[in-house]
Amino acid sequence: MEIQFVGPLGKVTGSCAWLRDEGRKWSFLVDCGMQQGEYDAPRWNRGELWPFKPSDIQFVILTHAHIDHSGLLPELYRQGFKGQVFCTRATRKIAEVLLRDAARFSATPYDEGDVDRIRWNDRKLKHGKATPLDTVSARV
């Protein structure tokens, strides 16, 4: 298993960790945040500096709604991600408001329609039910 902290490295914003195991064919992100005020923020926010292909990512675990953790989820979908975003119901509600607000700025690479494409999974897990990590660990 490999863990690569792709953001923020030497910066403050743009949280994103990429976990993968090429031999077992799994790959997911913890957060996918927008950079704000960094020298290369425009390129990062357009996905030009991502070391992964969004279509190879199976799911995202969102830790909380701040834009520097959730802000590039719509762009991830625009570039081929098809999985779900796992988070709490409260995180989803706040993230949706923040992402729609961010979509109104000209520097943001996505629009509100892209926010609608996000496949949220905020269901409460009942005892004994599988989580996204159970699916990955079953193959490990």
TILO-736909 format. One line per 3 residues: their letters; for each residue x, y, z of N, C-alpha, C, CB. Coordinates in Angstrom, 1 decimal. Each point is the difference from the previous one (the first is absolute). Glycine has a CB too. Layout:
BEGIN
a	X:Y:Z:X:Y:Z:X:Y:Z:X:Y:Z | ...;
***
This chain:
BEGIN
mei	0.8:-1.2:0.0:-0.8:1.2:0.0:0.9:1.2:0.0:-1.9:-1.2:1.2 | 1.5:2.2:-2.0:0.7:1.3:0.0:-0.9:1.1:0.4:1.4:-0.8:-1.8 | -0.9:1.7:2.6:-0.7:1.2:0.3:0.8:1.2:-0.4:-1.1:-1.1:2.0;
qfv	0.5:2.0:-2.8:0.7:1.2:-0.5:-0.8:1.2:0.4:1.0:-1.3:-2.0 | -0.4:2.1:2.8:-0.6:1.3:0.4:0.3:1.0:-1.2:0.3:-0.5:2.5 | -1.4:0.7:-3.3:0.2:0.9:-1.2:-0.4:1.4:0.3:-0.5:-2.0:-1.4;
gpl	0.0:2.3:2.5:-0.3:1.4:0.4:-0.4:0.1:1.5:-0.7:0.5:-2.4 | 1.0:0.5:3.0:0.9:1.1:-0.3:1.4:-0.4:0.3:-1.8:1.7:0.3 | 2.7:-1.6:-1.2:1.4:-0.2:0.3:0.8:1.3:-0.1:-0.1:-2.3:-0.9;
gkv	0.5:2.8:2.1:0.7:1.3:0.0:-1.0:1.1:-0.2:2.0:-1.0:-0.8 | -3.3:0.7:1.0:-1.0:1.0:-0.2:-1.0:-0.1:1.2:0.2:0.0:-2.5 | -1.3:0.8:2.5:-1.0:-0.1:1.0:-1.3:-0.6:-0.5:1.0:2.0:1.0;
tgs	-1.3:-1.8:-2.2:-1.3:-0.5:-0.5:0.1:-1.1:-1.0:-0.9:2.3:0.4 | -0.2:-3.0:-0.7:0.0:-1.0:-1.0:0.2:-1.4:0.5:0.8:1.7:-1.6 | -1.4:-2.1:2.7:0.2:-1.3:0.6:-0.5:-1.1:-0.9:-0.3:1.0:2.2;
caw	1.2:-2.0:-2.4:-0.3:-1.2:-0.8:1.1:-1.1:0.2:-1.1:1.5:-1.7 | 0.6:-2.6:2.1:0.9:-1.2:0.2:-0.5:-1.1:-0.9:0.5:0.6:2.4 | 0.4:-1.2:-3.1:-0.3:-1.1:-1.0:0.5:-1.3:0.6:0.1:1.6:-2.0;
lrd	-1.0:-2.5:2.2:0.4:-1.4:0.5:-0.3:-1.0:-1.2:-0.5:0.7:2.4 | 1.5:-1.5:-2.6:-0.2:-1.0:-1.1:0.9:-1.2:0.2:-0.5:1.9:-1.6 | 0.1:-2.9:0.9:0.7:-1.3:-0.1:-0.2:-0.5:-1.4:-0.2:-0.5:2.5;
egr	1.2:0.8:-3.4:-0.1:-0.4:-1.4:-0.2:-1.5:-0.2:1.3:2.0:-0.6 | -0.6:-2.8:1.4:-0.1:-1.4:-0.1:-1.4:-0.6:0.3:2.4:-0.1:0.6 | -3.1:0.8:0.3:-1.3:-0.5:0.4:-1.1:0.9:-0.7:0.9:-0.8:2.2;
kws	-0.5:1.7:-3.0:-0.9:0.8:-0.8:-1.0:0.9:0.8:0.3:-1.8:-1.7 | 0.2:2.5:2.7:-0.9:0.9:0.7:0.7:1.3:0.2:-1.1:-1.8:1.1 | 0.3:2.9:-1.1:0.5:1.4:0.1:-1.1:0.9:0.5:1.7:-0.5:-1.9;
flv	-1.4:1.3:2.9:-1.0:0.9:0.5:0.7:1.2:0.6:-1.6:-1.9:0.5 | 0.8:3.0:-0.3:0.5:1.2:0.5:-0.6:0.3:1.4:0.3:0.9:-2.3 | 0.4:-0.3:3.2:-0.5:0.6:1.2:0.1:1.5:-0.3:0.7:-1.9:1.6;
dcg	-1.9:2.5:-1.8:-0.1:1.5:-0.4:0.5:0.3:-1.4:0.2:0.5:2.4 | -0.8:0.5:-2.9:0.5:0.5:-1.3:-0.3:1.5:0.0:-0.5:-2.2:-1.2 | 1.5:3.0:1.8:-0.3:1.4:0.3:0.6:0.9:-0.9:0.0:-0.7:2.2;
mqq	-0.6:1.9:-2.3:0.4:1.1:-0.8:1.1:0.8:0.7:-2.3:0.2:-1.0 | 3.3:0.2:0.2:1.0:0.9:0.5:-0.5:1.4:-0.1:1.9:-1.6:-0.7 | -1.5:2.4:1.6:-0.4:1.4:0.0:1.2:0.9:0.4:-2.4:-0.6:0.6;
gey	2.8:1.5:-1.5:1.1:0.9:0.3:1.4:-0.6:-0.2:-1.5:1.1:1.6 | 1.6:-2.3:-2.1:1.3:-0.6:-0.3:0.5:0.4:-1.4:-0.6:-1.9:1.6 | 1.9:1.9:-1.8:0.5:0.5:-1.3:-0.5:-0.9:-1.2:2.0:0.9:1.3;
dap	-2.2:-2.2:-1.0:-0.4:-0.9:-1.1:-1.4:-0.4:0.1:2.3:-0.8:-0.2 | -3.1:1.5:1.0:-1.4:-0.3:0.3:-0.8:-0.2:-1.3:0.1:1.2:2.1 | 0.0:-0.3:-3.1:-0.8:-0.2:-1.2:0.2:-1.4:-0.7:0.0:2.5:-0.3;
rwn	1.3:-2.9:0.2:0.3:-1.3:-0.6:-0.5:-1.1:0.8:2.0:1.0:-1.1 | -1.8:-1.0:2.4:-0.5:-1.0:0.9:-1.5:-0.1:-0.1:1.9:0.4:1.6 | -2.6:0.7:-1.5:-1.4:0.0:0.0:-0.7:-0.4:-1.3:0.2:1.8:1.6;
rge	0.6:-1.8:-2.7:-0.4:-0.6:-1.3:0.4:-1.4:-0.2:0.1:2.2:-1.0 | 0.5:-2.8:2.1:0.4:-1.4:-0.1:1.3:-0.3:-0.8:-2.4:-0.5:0.2 | 3.1:1.6:-0.6:1.2:-0.2:-0.8:1.1:-0.6:0.7:-0.7:1.9:-1.3;
lwp	0.8:-1.7:2.7:1.1:-0.5:0.8:-0.3:-1.3:0.7:0.7:2.3:0.3 | -1.9:-2.9:-0.5:-0.4:-1.2:0.7:0.9:-1.1:-0.5:-2.4:0.8:0.3 | 2.9:-1.7:0.6:0.8:-1.1:-0.4:-0.8:-1.2:-0.3:1.8:0.9:1.3;
fkp	-3.1:-0.9:-1.3:-0.9:-1.1:-0.2:-1.0:0.4:-1.1:0.2:-0.8:2.4 | -0.7:-0.3:-3.0:-1.1:0.2:-1.0:-1.3:-0.1:0.8:1.3:-1.0:-2.0 | -2.2:2.0:1.9:-1.3:-0.1:0.7:-0.8:-1.2:-0.3:0.0:2.4:0.0;
sdi	0.1:-2.9:-1.2:-0.8:-1.2:-0.4:0.5:-1.3:0.7:-0.4:1.1:-2.2 | 1.7:-1.0:2.8:0.5:-1.2:0.7:-0.4:0.0:1.5:1.9:0.0:-1.6 | -2.4:1.1:2.1:-0.4:0.1:1.4:-1.3:-0.7:0.2:1.3:2.2:0.2;
qfv	-1.4:-3.0:0.8:-1.2:-0.8:0.3:-1.0:0.8:0.8:1.3:-2.1:-0.2 | -0.8:2.8:1.2:-0.9:0.8:0.9:0.8:1.1:0.7:-1.6:-2.0:0.3 | 0.9:2.9:0.4:0.7:1.0:0.8:-0.7:0.0:1.4:0.5:1.4:-2.1;
ilt	0.4:-1.3:3.1:-0.5:0.2:1.3:0.3:1.5:0.4:0.5:-2.5:0.7 | -1.6:3.2:-0.4:0.1:1.4:0.3:-0.1:0.2:1.5:-1.1:0.6:-2.2 | 2.2:0.0:2.7:0.1:0.1:1.5:-0.8:1.1:0.5:2.3:-0.8:-0.2;
hah	-2.4:1.9:-0.5:-0.9:1.1:0.4:-0.2:1.0:-1.2:0.8:-0.2:2.4 | -1.7:1.1:-2.3:-0.5:0.8:-1.1:0.8:1.2:-0.5:-2.1:-0.7:0.8 | 3.1:1.1:0.0:0.8:1.2:-0.4:0.4:-0.1:-1.5:0.8:0.3:2.4;
idh	-0.8:0.8:-3.1:0.3:0.0:-1.4:1.5:-0.6:-0.3:-1.6:2.0:-0.3 | 2.5:-1.8:1.3:1.3:-0.5:-0.3:0.1:-1.5:0.3:0.9:2.2:0.7 | -2.0:-2.8:-0.4:-0.1:-1.5:0.1:-1.0:-0.5:-1.1:0.5:0.1:2.5;
sgl	-1.6:0.6:-2.8:-1.0:-0.5:-0.9:-0.1:0.8:-1.3:-1.3:-0.7:2.0 | 2.0:1.8:-2.2:-0.2:0.9:-1.1:0.2:-0.5:-1.4:0.6:1.6:1.6 | 0.1:-2.7:-1.8:0.2:-0.5:-1.4:-0.8:-1.3:-0.3:2.3:1.1:0.1;
lpe	-3.2:-1.4:0.8:-0.8:-1.2:-0.3:-0.7:0.1:-1.4:-0.4:-0.4:2.5 | -0.3:1.6:-2.8:-0.6:0.1:-1.3:1.0:-0.1:-1.2:-1.7:1.5:1.1 | 2.9:-1.0:-0.9:1.0:-0.1:-1.1:0.4:-1.4:-0.1:0.8:2.3:0.5;
lyr	-0.7:-3.0:0.6:0.4:-1.5:-0.1:-1.0:-0.7:-0.9:1.0:0.1:2.3 | -2.3:0.2:-2.1:-1.0:-0.7:-0.9:0.1:0.5:-1.4:-1.5:-0.1:2.0 | 1.7:1.4:-2.2:0.2:0.5:-1.4:1.1:-0.7:-0.7:-0.8:2.2:0.8;
qgf	1.8:-2.7:-0.1:1.1:-0.6:-0.6:0.0:-1.5:0.0:1.3:1.9:0.7 | -2.5:-2.5:-0.4:-0.1:-1.4:-0.2:-0.3:-0.9:1.2:1.4:0.4:-1.8 | -1.4:0.2:3.0:-0.3:-0.8:1.2:-1.5:-0.4:0.0:1.8:1.2:1.3;
kgq	-2.1:-2.5:-1.0:-1.3:-0.5:0.0:-0.5:-0.5:1.3:0.3:-0.5:-2.4 | 0.6:0.5:3.4:-0.4:-0.6:1.3:-0.8:0.9:0.9:2.1:-1.3:-0.2 | -2.2:0.8:1.5:-0.8:0.7:1.0:0.9:0.8:0.9:-1.8:-1.7:-0.2;
vfc	1.2:2.7:0.9:0.7:0.8:1.0:-0.7:-0.4:1.3:0.6:1.9:-1.6 | 0.2:-2.5:2.5:-0.5:-0.5:1.3:0.3:1.1:1.1:0.4:-2.4:-0.7 | -1.4:2.8:1.4:0.1:1.0:1.0:-1.2:0.0:0.9:1.4:1.4:-1.5;
tra	-1.4:-0.6:2.6:-1.2:0.0:0.8:-1.1:0.9:-0.7:1.4:-0.3:2.1 | -2.6:0.2:-1.6:-1.1:0.7:-0.6:0.3:1.5:0.2:-1.6:-1.9:0.4 | 2.0:2.3:0.8:0.3:1.4:0.2:1.1:0.6:-0.9:-0.7:-0.4:2.4;
trk	1.7:-0.4:-2.6:1.1:0.4:-0.9:-0.5:0.2:-1.4:1.7:-1.3:1.4 | -2.6:0.4:-1.9:-0.5:0.1:-1.3:-0.8:1.3:-0.1:-0.2:-2.5:-0.2 | -0.7:2.8:1.1:-0.8:1.2:-0.1:0.8:1.2:0.0:-1.8:-1.2:1.2;
iae	2.8:1.3:-0.4:0.9:1.2:0.0:0.8:0.1:-1.2:0.1:-0.1:2.5 | 0.5:-1.0:-3.0:0.8:-0.1:-1.2:-0.8:0.5:-1.2:1.4:-1.9:1.0 | -2.7:1.4:-1.1:-0.8:0.4:-1.2:-0.2:1.6:0.0:-1.2:-2.3:0.1;
vll	1.0:2.9:1.0:-0.1:1.4:0.1:1.3:0.7:-0.4:-1.8:-0.2:1.8 | 2.9:-0.3:-1.3:1.3:0.6:-0.3:0.4:-0.1:-1.4:0.6:-0.4:2.3 | -0.9:-0.8:-2.9:0.4:-0.3:-1.4:-0.8:0.8:-0.9:0.6:-2.3:0.6;
rda	-1.9:2.5:-0.3:-0.9:0.8:-0.9:0.5:1.5:0.0:-2.0:-1.6:0.4 | 2.4:2.0:0.8:0.5:1.4:0.2:1.3:0.1:-0.8:-1.1:0.2:2.3 | 2.0:-1.1:-2.2:1.3:0.0:-0.7:-0.2:0.0:-1.5:1.1:-1.1:1.9;
arf	-2.1:0.4:-2.4:-0.3:-0.1:-1.4:-0.3:1.3:-0.7:-0.8:-2.3:0.4 | 0.4:3.3:0.4:-0.4:1.3:-0.5:1.2:0.9:-0.3:-2.1:-0.2:1.3 | 3.3:-0.2:-0.8:1.2:0.8:-0.2:0.6:-0.3:-1.4:0.4:0.1:2.5;
sat	0.1:0.9:-3.2:0.6:-0.3:-1.3:1.2:-0.8:0.0:-0.9:2.1:-0.7 | 1.7:-2.1:1.8:1.2:-0.8:0.1:-0.2:-1.5:0.3:1.1:2.0:0.8 | -2.4:-2.3:-0.5:-0.3:-1.4:0.3:-0.2:-0.8:-1.3:-1.1:0.7:2.2;
pyd	1.7:-1.9:-2.4:0.0:-0.6:-1.3:-1.4:-0.8:-0.3:2.5:-0.2:0.2 | -3.4:0.3:0.7:-1.3:-0.7:-0.2:-1.2:0.9:0.3:1.1:-2.2:0.6 | -2.3:1.7:-1.0:-1.2:0.8:0.3:-0.9:-0.8:0.9:0.3:1.2:-2.3;
egd	-1.5:-0.6:2.5:-0.9:-0.7:0.9:-0.6:-1.3:-0.5:-0.6:2.3:0.8 | 0.6:-2.4:-2.1:-0.4:-1.3:-0.6:0.9:-1.1:0.3:-1.0:1.3:-1.8 | 2.3:-1.0:1.9:1.0:-1.0:0.4:-0.2:-0.4:1.5:1.6:1.0:-1.7;
vdr	-2.0:-0.1:2.5:-0.2:-0.3:1.4:-1.2:-1.0:0.1:0.8:2.3:0.7 | -1.8:-2.2:-1.6:-1.1:-1.0:0.0:0.4:-1.4:-0.4:-1.4:1.9:-0.6 | 2.6:-2.0:0.0:0.5:-1.4:-0.5:0.6:-0.8:1.2:0.4:1.0:-2.3;
irw	-0.2:-0.4:3.4:0.7:-0.7:1.1:-1.0:-1.1:0.5:1.3:2.1:0.6 | -0.7:-3.3:-0.5:-0.8:-1.1:0.6:0.4:-0.2:1.4:0.0:-1.2:-2.3 | -0.8:1.9:3.2:0.2:-0.1:1.4:-0.4:-1.3:0.6:-0.3:2.5:0.1;
ndr	1.0:-2.9:0.9:-0.5:-1.2:0.8:0.2:0.4:1.5:0.7:-1.7:-1.8 | -1.8:2.2:2.3:0.0:0.5:1.4:-1.0:-0.8:0.9:0.6:2.3:-0.9 | -0.9:-3.5:0.4:-0.9:-0.9:0.8:0.7:-0.4:1.3:-1.1:-0.8:-2.1;
klk	0.3:0.7:3.1:0.4:-0.5:1.3:0.3:-1.5:-0.2:-1.3:1.8:1.3 | 2.4:-2.2:-0.9:0.3:-1.4:-0.1:-0.5:-0.8:1.2:2.1:0.5:-1.3 | -2.8:-1.5:1.1:-0.6:-0.9:1.0:1.1:-1.0:0.4:-2.4:0.4:-0.8;
hgk	2.3:-0.8:2.0:1.0:-1.0:0.5:0.0:-1.2:-0.9:-0.4:0.7:2.4 | 1.6:-1.1:-2.8:0.1:-1.2:-0.9:0.0:0.3:-1.5:-1.1:-1.3:1.8 | 0.8:2.5:-2.1:0.0:0.4:-1.5:1.4:0.3:-0.4:-2.3:0.9:0.2;
atp	2.6:-1.1:-1.5:1.3:0.2:-0.6:0.2:1.5:-0.2:0.0:-2.3:-1.1 | 1.2:2.7:1.2:0.5:1.4:-0.3:0.8:0.0:-1.2:-0.1:0.7:2.4 | 0.5:0.4:-3.0:0.9:0.0:-1.2:1.3:-0.7:0.3:-1.1:2.1:-0.8;
ldt	1.6:-1.8:2.1:1.3:-0.6:0.3:-0.1:-1.5:0.2:0.6:2.1:1.1 | -1.7:-2.7:-0.7:-0.2:-1.4:0.1:0.2:-0.6:-1.4:-1.6:0.2:1.9 | 1.1:0.4:-2.9:0.1:-0.5:-1.4:1.5:-0.1:-0.4:-2.3:1.0:-0.6;
vsa	3.0:0.1:1.0:1.5:0.0:-0.4:0.7:-1.0:0.9:-0.2:2.5:-0.6 | 0.0:-2.5:1.9:0.8:-0.9:0.9:-0.3:-1.5:-0.3:0.0:1.8:1.7 | -1.2:-2.1:-2.3:-0.3:-1.4:-0.3:0.9:-0.5:-1.1:-2.4:0.4:0.6;
rv	2.9:0.5:-1.4:0.9:-0.4:-1.1:1.5:0.1:0.4:-1.7:0.8:-1.6 | 2.0:-0.2:2.8:1.4:0.1:0.4:0.5:-1.3:0.6:-0.4:2.4:0.5;
***
